[in-house]
């Protein structure tokens, strides 16, 4: 009886040399194991740096979201076929934008998303000084990036509105989508006072609703801050364009300067950009001082 296992059959084929592990059937498995180890090391490294910079990344993302939503609401009013110039729409949009940003990053960084808040917390609430610089950089970069993202989305609408001729102010001006400008009849001192008082009120709301002894409000702090934003905007915002946030104004203003509107966004109205850059910081410190001196226990 013959067969391929039979010794009487034709001579057995010459035995081949043993295969190396990397050449055998286990090669794909070993390769996957190596890939998994590389991925695991990368993930561990990412977690290490994420833990170190997590708060700064949260401030970046939070401010980015804030600017996209606030400036997007402004774009809707400016670029719509039948523009809706109601200040109420802009005010509600600003409040909702702040609320959404707080919901996204509040549990990570506290959702400062505003240099005036960070500096006030440093002066009056024990915020670590070593984090201040990183928070400010993250906020300004986030605001700049948010303006860039929104511009990429609405550029065709802007081109249709101004026929590709970028204008800062006027009937076809579109720089106001991104940065704040006062009404033509408003005096400089009025805009300064509006930003200072508005930001002071904002910090009073933030510090009061976040106090440890104010639990009913603390548990819904984001909602009360959003309501405060709407209220401040409706009462004071129309005189200055309503910034209350140096990053929210300067970041997008820098972007539009390099995106086609030019350096005029800084020189217009006698260098008005200094008002939303400096006044909110002064207002935040004023609000923090008032709360600490007169209200805090």
Secondary structure by P-SEA (a helix, b strand, c coil): cccccccccccccccccccccccccaaaaaaaaaaaaaaaaaaaaaaaaaaaaaaaaaaaaaaaaaaaaaaaaaaaacccccccccaaaaaaaaaaaaaaaaaaccccccccccaaaaaaaaacccccccaaaaaaaaaaaaaaaaaaaaaaacaaaaaaaccccccccccccccccccccccccccaaaaaaaaaaaaaaaaaaaaaaacccaaaaaaaaaaaaaaaaaaaaacccccccccccccccaaaaaaaaaaccccccccccccaaaaaacaaaaaaaaaaaaaaccccc
